[in-house]
């Protein structure tokens, strides 16, 4: 689901993950990964998922894309506290414009942000029949502060890049890692441990809940498993309070921090749920990944690149 700047093009843009610790760029084709490169990002350029220094990010992106001769069309991901995701229940509306108006009307009550200050988008995730026999639609609504989005786009423009879509990191994460073998009767928690600790809860390939976690990933912090387990538990509790929520069957870890020794077993014991580490690029063929590139850096960027063909 793109938040803004939707545009179709025969050649897919680069998925660009603006992680707080690094930049990752992935280009995909029907054959799998075509390009996947990353570079370190100076501390403080992005804080808590928000662009803190537009000029510094522009310079870093310009150097990164020039060094690797990457295409200038990009699909960006965002993840921070300036984003709200909610589910709405609406009468079935086939006309897209009418449905968008209905979503905006209900979002005014469901989202605690002035609508004139946000970029709003939605996606239909299912249909139900009411006890009275009327068809209804379940809709996921995303609202993001327009000022936050503008800083991301400004940084890209300063680097000579063309941002063709803005997506959520959580949606990209689920897109990259959701598999056909995931059970339909249960939800999954996806937790990405990188410069930004990002959580998504999905049913199949539909992301139903997301939030960045306040747990800062630190390889040396002995208490990180307990803190992470508590954040995951709170997120599951919030999700389970939503209408028609499914029970959570497992937790899937990704990102560079997922490989910490003992983390899987610690989390599984604390949460009393199965925990696994995902294949970092999902079902994509990673044969063209350059020597020395950590595939665990590229999960979100791969999901962003895949979204360009959705």
NULUMSE-477732 format. One line per field, with one value per residue (C-alpha): x, y, z; residue in one letter. Coordinates in nm, 2 decimals, always signed. Layout:
% residues N
east: (X:...)
north: (Y:...)
up: (Z:...)
aa: (A:...)
This chain:
% residues 310
east: (+0.00:+0.15:+0.08:+0.13:+0.29:+0.15:+0.27:+0.29:+0.59:+0.70:+1.04:+1.04:+1.21:+1.47:+1.34:+1.52:+1.53:+1.64:+1.73:+1.87:+2.21:+2.25:+2.10:+1.99:+1.89:+1.74:+1.62:+1.42:+1.30:+1.11:+1.43:+1.48:+1.74:+1.91:+2.09:+2.14:+2.38:+2.41:+2.63:+2.67:+2.47:+2.62:+2.46:+2.20:+2.10:+1.79:+1.65:+1.37:+1.28:+1.25:+1.49:+1.67:+1.92:+1.78:+2.11:+2.32:+2.08:+2.08:+2.46:+2.47:+2.21:+2.38:+2.72:+2.56:+2.37:+2.66:+2.91:+2.68:+2.53:+2.18:+1.87:+1.73:+1.36:+1.30:+1.02:+1.07:+0.97:+0.89:+0.85:+0.82:+0.58:+0.42:+0.23:-0.10:-0.25:-0.61:-0.88:-1.23:-1.55:-1.75:-2.06:-1.94:-1.86:-1.74:-1.68:-1.32:-1.39:-1.70:-1.51:-1.22:-1.46:-1.62:-1.28:-1.18:-1.50:-1.45:-1.08:-1.15:-1.27:-1.03:-0.71:-0.59:-0.43:-0.59:-0.66:-0.55:-0.20:-0.17:-0.13:-0.41:-0.44:-0.64:-0.66:-0.96:-0.85:-1.17:-1.55:-1.80:-2.18:-2.36:-2.62:-2.88:-2.73:-2.56:-2.22:-1.94:-1.57:-1.28:-1.03:-0.68:-0.62:-0.28:-0.22:+0.12:+0.22:+0.26:+0.55:+0.74:+0.68:+0.79:+1.13:+1.19:+1.09:+1.30:+1.61:+1.56:+1.51:+1.82:+2.01:+1.86:+1.62:+1.26:+1.04:+0.76:+0.59:+0.59:+0.52:+0.54:+0.84:+0.60:+0.41:+0.73:+0.85:+0.54:+0.55:+0.90:+0.85:+0.49:+0.47:+0.19:+0.26:+0.16:-0.16:-0.48:-0.63:-0.36:-0.16:+0.21:+0.43:+0.71:+0.99:+1.27:+1.58:+1.80:+1.87:+1.49:+1.31:+0.99:+0.70:+0.41:+0.13:-0.01:-0.27:-0.12:+0.01:-0.22:-0.05:-0.32:-0.11:+0.23:+0.44:+0.81:+0.93:+1.10:+1.34:+1.68:+1.87:+2.21:+2.42:+2.58:+2.25:+2.18:+1.83:+1.72:+1.53:+1.31:+1.24:+1.16:+0.94:+0.74:+0.69:+0.58:+0.34:+0.19:+0.15:-0.02:-0.26:-0.35:-0.40:-0.62:-0.86:-0.94:-1.25:-1.21:-0.85:-0.70:-0.48:-0.11:+0.07:+0.43:+0.69:+0.93:+1.25:+1.45:+1.72:+2.09:+2.00:+1.79:+2.11:+2.20:+2.31:+2.03:+1.77:+1.53:+1.52:+1.50:+1.20:+1.02:+1.05:+0.93:+0.64:+0.54:+0.53:+0.73:+1.00:+1.20:+1.45:+1.32:+1.51:+1.63:+1.51:+1.20:+1.15:+1.37:+1.68:+1.98:+2.24:+2.33:+2.39:+2.74:+3.02:+3.03:+2.67:+2.47:+2.14:+1.98:+2.02:+1.80:+1.47:+1.27:+1.43:+1.34:+0.98:+0.97:+1.10:+0.84:+0.57:+0.65:+0.50:+0.20)
north: (+0.00:+0.33:+0.63:+0.88:+0.95:+0.64:+0.58:+0.28:+0.22:-0.07:-0.07:-0.12:+0.14:+0.07:-0.02:+0.22:+0.15:+0.45:+0.25:+0.46:+0.27:+0.21:+0.27:-0.03:-0.04:-0.34:-0.38:-0.69:-0.86:-1.17:-1.37:-1.24:-0.99:-0.78:-0.54:-0.52:-0.28:-0.10:+0.15:+0.28:+0.59:+0.85:+0.86:+1.13:+1.17:+0.96:+0.95:+0.72:+0.67:+1.04:+1.24:+1.47:+1.62:+1.66:+1.79:+1.52:+1.25:+1.41:+1.40:+1.04:+0.93:+1.12:+0.95:+0.61:+0.62:+0.76:+0.50:+0.21:+0.36:+0.30:+0.41:+0.73:+0.62:+0.49:+0.35:+0.47:+0.31:+0.49:+0.37:+0.60:+0.74:+0.98:+0.69:+0.54:+0.22:+0.13:-0.11:+0.02:-0.17:-0.01:-0.09:-0.25:+0.04:-0.06:+0.29:+0.39:+0.76:+0.70:+0.45:+0.69:+0.96:+0.71:+0.61:+0.97:+1.04:+0.75:+0.81:+1.15:+0.96:+0.66:+0.86:+1.10:+1.34:+1.64:+1.50:+1.82:+1.74:+1.38:+1.18:+0.91:+0.59:+0.27:-0.09:-0.33:-0.66:-0.85:-0.87:-1.00:-1.03:-0.86:-1.04:-0.85:-0.99:-0.67:-0.69:-0.50:-0.44:-0.45:-0.17:-0.10:+0.28:+0.44:+0.80:+0.96:+1.32:+1.51:+1.71:+1.39:+1.26:+1.59:+1.57:+1.23:+1.34:+1.66:+1.46:+1.24:+1.54:+1.69:+1.38:+1.39:+1.10:+1.07:+0.92:+0.74:+0.59:+0.61:+0.28:+0.15:-0.05:-0.29:-0.36:-0.41:-0.65:-0.86:-0.85:-0.99:-1.26:-1.38:-1.72:-1.93:-2.19:-1.94:-2.08:-1.88:-1.93:-1.76:-1.43:-1.38:-1.13:-1.00:-0.82:-0.65:-0.57:-0.31:+0.06:+0.08:-0.20:-0.24:-0.47:-0.59:-0.83:-0.99:-1.25:-1.40:-1.12:-0.85:-0.63:-0.55:-0.38:-0.21:+0.01:+0.09:-0.04:+0.18:-0.11:+0.01:-0.27:-0.31:-0.62:-0.58:-0.52:-0.84:-0.72:-0.67:-1.00:-0.92:-0.57:-0.70:-0.97:-0.71:-0.49:-0.78:-0.89:-0.54:-0.53:-0.87:-0.76:-0.44:-0.64:-0.90:-0.63:-0.54:-0.68:-1.02:-1.06:-1.40:-1.58:-1.52:-1.85:-1.75:-1.47:-1.42:-1.23:-1.05:-0.79:-0.79:-0.82:-1.14:-1.35:-1.27:-1.58:-1.73:-1.46:-1.71:-1.94:-1.65:-1.49:-1.82:-1.90:-1.55:-1.53:-1.90:-1.89:-2.04:-1.80:-1.83:-1.63:-1.56:-1.62:-1.26:-1.22:-1.45:-1.65:-1.42:-1.56:-1.40:-1.54:-1.19:-1.05:-0.90:-1.06:-0.91:-0.78:-0.89:-1.02:-0.94:-0.57:-0.60:-0.75:-0.42:-0.28:-0.60:-0.57:-0.21:-0.32:-0.60:-0.34:-0.16:-0.44:-0.49)
up: (+0.00:-0.10:+0.11:-0.17:-0.50:-0.67:-1.02:-1.24:-1.47:-1.67:-1.50:-1.13:-0.91:-0.64:-0.30:-0.06:+0.31:+0.52:+0.83:+1.11:+1.10:+0.72:+0.38:+0.18:-0.19:-0.37:-0.73:-0.82:-1.14:-1.22:-1.16:-0.81:-0.68:-0.95:-0.73:-0.35:-0.19:+0.14:+0.33:+0.68:+0.78:+1.02:+1.36:+1.41:+1.04:+1.11:+1.47:+1.58:+1.21:+1.13:+0.91:+1.16:+0.91:+0.56:+0.40:+0.55:+0.43:+0.08:+0.07:+0.19:-0.07:-0.35:-0.28:-0.23:-0.56:-0.75:-0.61:-0.70:-1.02:-0.90:-1.09:-0.96:-0.93:-0.57:-0.36:+0.00:+0.33:+0.66:+1.02:+1.32:+1.58:+1.33:+1.16:+1.27:+1.14:+1.22:+1.10:+1.01:+0.94:+0.65:+0.44:+0.11:-0.13:-0.48:-0.61:-0.51:-0.47:-0.25:-0.04:+0.01:+0.13:+0.37:+0.50:+0.55:+0.74:+0.98:+1.01:+1.17:+1.48:+1.46:+1.42:+1.69:+1.44:+1.25:+0.90:+0.74:+0.87:+0.74:+0.43:+0.43:+0.25:+0.28:+0.17:+0.17:+0.34:+0.35:+0.34:+0.59:+0.61:+0.89:+1.10:+0.90:+0.57:+0.46:+0.29:+0.48:+0.42:+0.66:+0.57:+0.70:+0.72:+0.74:+0.84:+0.84:+0.93:+0.61:+0.75:+0.83:+0.48:+0.33:+0.50:+0.35:+0.00:+0.04:+0.12:-0.18:-0.41:-0.28:-0.39:-0.74:-0.67:-0.77:-0.50:-0.68:-0.38:+0.00:+0.18:+0.53:+0.64:+0.81:+0.49:+0.30:+0.58:+0.55:+0.17:+0.17:+0.43:+0.42:+0.27:+0.12:+0.39:+0.67:+0.84:+0.75:+1.09:+1.29:+1.28:+1.28:+1.45:+1.24:+1.43:+1.24:+1.44:+1.28:+1.33:+1.38:+1.57:+1.38:+1.45:+1.23:+1.29:+0.98:+0.87:+0.56:+0.35:+0.50:+0.77:+1.03:+1.30:+1.32:+1.53:+1.58:+1.92:+2.17:+2.25:+2.11:+1.96:+2.14:+2.08:+2.42:+2.62:+2.82:+2.90:+2.54:+2.52:+2.82:+2.69:+2.34:+2.48:+2.68:+2.37:+2.16:+2.43:+2.46:+2.08:+2.07:+2.35:+2.15:+1.83:+2.00:+2.12:+1.76:+1.59:+1.44:+1.55:+1.51:+1.76:+1.72:+1.62:+1.60:+1.60:+1.30:+1.35:+1.08:+1.05:+1.15:+1.52:+1.47:+1.48:+1.84:+2.01:+2.23:+2.13:+1.97:+2.26:+2.51:+2.34:+2.28:+2.66:+2.76:+2.51:+2.52:+2.14:+1.86:+1.74:+1.42:+1.22:+0.87:+0.55:+0.51:+0.15:+0.17:-0.15:-0.36:-0.53:-0.37:-0.61:-0.73:-0.39:-0.39:-0.19:+0.15:+0.16:+0.46:+0.33:+0.67:+0.59:+0.28:+0.40:+0.41:+0.09:-0.09:+0.02:-0.10:-0.44:-0.46:-0.39:-0.71:-0.91:-0.68)
aa: (X:X:X:X:X:X:X:X:X:X:X:X:X:X:X:X:X:X:X:X:X:X:X:X:X:X:X:X:X:X:X:X:X:X:X:X:X:X:X:X:X:X:X:X:X:X:X:X:X:X:X:X:X:X:X:X:X:X:X:X:X:X:X:X:X:X:X:X:X:X:X:X:X:X:X:X:X:X:X:X:X:X:X:X:X:X:X:X:X:X:X:X:X:X:X:X:X:X:X:X:X:X:X:X:X:X:X:X:X:X:X:X:X:X:X:X:X:X:X:X:X:X:X:X:X:X:X:X:X:X:X:X:X:X:X:X:X:X:X:X:X:X:X:X:X:X:X:X:X:X:X:X:X:X:X:X:X:X:X:X:X:X:X:X:X:X:X:X:X:X:X:X:X:X:X:X:X:X:X:X:X:X:X:X:X:X:X:X:X:X:X:X:X:X:X:X:X:X:X:X:X:X:X:X:X:X:X:X:X:X:X:X:X:X:X:X:X:X:X:X:X:X:X:X:X:X:X:X:X:X:X:X:X:X:X:X:X:X:X:X:X:X:X:X:X:X:X:X:X:X:X:X:X:X:X:X:X:X:X:X:X:X:X:X:X:X:X:X:X:X:X:X:X:X:X:X:X:X:X:X:X:X:X:X:X:X:X:X:X:X:X:X:X:X:X:X:X:X:X:X:X:X:X:X:X:X:X:X:X:X)
